[in-house]
């Protein structure tokens, strides 16, 4: 309504800004109608084109939003799964570390026990060696005494065995 001036309450007339334009359209109303239809088609076409662009943009924005949401959901799921795995692994690690500490303590105790048993065995072996040595020493002294009692003198073991050959004499120690 910007190019129109009100005349009374009911009617509106074009403003008389360019007398040639008014005359052009008064002389040929069909041209005016064609011109208006042409402009209307142009506006309709422009609107339709813009609506198509808006629809394409809206579809594009929805796809982008969907992709972003999908990324967030996928990432969220992956994070949730990984957190679960981390918690499970942490629990298993704590249990394994506890078992390790227990086993290390057990190993230390076993090493101490092994060392004590090894020391005891060594002492017993030394004691056995000492007893065997002392027994052999006593046996040697007794044999010397017996040999003196038998007037054998300093006879070696081989000589004593040779001398006793043919007699039915058994050594009780064998």
C-alpha positions in Angstrom: 0.0 0.0 0.0 3.0 2.3 0.0 2.4 3.7 -3.5 -1.3 4.3 -2.9 -3.2 7.2 -1.4 -6.5 6.7 0.4 -9.5 8.4 -1.0 -12.2 8.2 1.5 -12.9 5.0 3.4 -13.6 2.4 0.7 -11.4 3.0 -2.3 -7.7 3.3 -3.0 -6.1 4.9 -6.1 -2.5 4.8 -7.3 -0.4 7.7 -6.5 0.3 10.0 -9.4 4.1 9.8 -9.3 4.7 9.0 -13.0 2.0 10.0 -15.4 3.5 7.9 -18.2 3.2 4.7 -16.3 -0.4 5.4 -15.4 -1.3 6.1 -19.0 0.6 3.0 -20.2 -1.4 0.7 -18.0 -4.7 2.5 -18.6 -4.3 2.2 -22.3 -3.6 -1.5 -22.2 -5.0 -3.4 -19.2 -4.0 -6.8 -20.7 -0.3 -5.7 -20.7 -0.7 -4.7 -17.0 -2.3 -8.1 -16.3 0.5 -9.9 -18.2 3.1 -7.8 -16.5 1.6 -8.6 -13.1 1.4 -12.3 -13.9 5.0 -12.3 -15.1 6.1 -10.6 -11.8 3.9 -12.9 -9.8 5.4 -15.9 -11.5 8.9 -14.5 -10.9 8.1 -14.0 -7.2 6.5 -17.5 -7.0 9.5 -19.0 -8.7 11.9 -17.1 -6.4 9.9 -18.3 -3.4 9.7 -21.8 -4.6 13.5 -21.8 -5.3 14.2 -20.4 -1.8 11.8 -22.9 -0.2 13.7 -25.7 -2.0 17.0 -24.3 -0.8 15.6 -24.1 2.8 14.3 -27.6 2.6 17.7 -28.8 1.3 19.4 -26.9 4.1 17.0 -28.3 6.6 17.7 -31.8 5.4 21.4 -31.1 5.5 21.1 -29.7 9.0 19.1 -32.8 10.2 21.7 -35.1 8.7 24.4 -33.2 10.5 22.5 -33.2 13.8 21.8 -37.0 13.3 25.5 -37.6 12.6 26.6 -35.6 15.6 24.1 -37.4 17.8 25.2 -40.7 16.4 28.9 -39.8 17.2 27.9 -38.9 20.7 25.9 -42.1 21.2 28.6 -44.3 19.6 31.3 -42.5 21.7 29.2 -42.7 24.8 28.6 -46.5 24.3 32.3 -47.0 23.6 33.2 -45.0 26.7 30.7 -47.0 28.8 32.1 -50.3 27.6 35.7 -49.2 28.2 34.9 -47.9 31.7 33.4 -51.3 32.4 36.4 -53.1 31.1 38.7 -50.8 33.2 36.7 -51.5 36.4 36.8 -55.2 35.7 40.5 -55.1 35.0 41.1 -53.0 38.1 39.3 -55.5 40.2 41.2 -58.4 38.7 44.5 -56.5 39.1 43.7 -55.8 42.8 43.0 -59.5 43.3 46.2 -60.6 41.4 48.3 -58.1 43.5 46.8 -59.5 46.7 47.6 -63.0 45.5 51.1 -61.9 44.5 51.8 -60.4 48.0 50.5 -63.6 49.6 52.6 -65.8 47.4 55.7 -63.6 47.9 55.2 -63.9 51.6 54.8 -67.6 51.2 57.9 -67.8 49.1 59.9 -65.9 51.7 58.6 -68.3 54.4 59.4 -71.3 52.2 62.9 -70.0 51.5 63.5 -69.6 55.2 62.2 -73.1 55.8 64.4 -74.5 53.0 67.4 -72.7 54.4 66.8 -74.0 57.9 66.3 -77.5 56.6 69.5 -77.2 54.5 71.4 -76.0 57.6 70.0 -78.8 59.6 70.9 -81.4 57.0 74.5 -79.9 56.8 74.8 -80.2 60.6 73.5 -83.7 60.6 75.8 -84.7 57.7 78.8 -83.2 59.6 77.7 -85.0 62.7 77.4 -88.3 60.8 80.8 -87.7 59.3 82.2 -87.1 62.8 80.6 -90.2 64.2 81.8 -92.3 61.3 85.3 -90.9 61.7 85.4 -91.5 65.4 83.9 -95.0 65.0 86.6 -95.9 62.4 89.2 -94.4 64.7 88.0 -96.4 67.7 87.8 -99.5 65.5 91.4 -99.0 64.4 92.5 -98.6 68.0 90.6 -101.8 69.1 92.1 -103.7 66.2 95.6 -102.6 67.3 94.8 -103.7 70.8 93.6 -107.0 69.6 96.6 -107.5 67.4 98.9 -106.7 70.3 96.9 -109.2 72.4 97.3 -111.8 69.7 101.0 -110.9 69.4 100.5 -109.9 65.8 102.4 -106.6 66.1 102.0 -104.1 63.4 100.3 -106.1 60.8 98.5 -104.4 58.0 94.9 -105.3 57.1 95.9 -107.2 54.0 98.4 -109.2 56.0 95.8 -110.0 58.7 93.3 -111.1 56.0 95.9 -113.3 54.4 96.7 -114.9 57.8 93.1 -115.8 58.5 92.4 -117.4 55.1 91.2 -120.9 55.4 89.7 -120.4 58.8 85.9 -120.2 59.2 85.9 -116.8 60.8 83.2 -114.2 60.0 83.4 -110.5 60.9 80.3 -109.5 62.8 80.5 -105.9 61.6 79.9 -106.9 57.9 
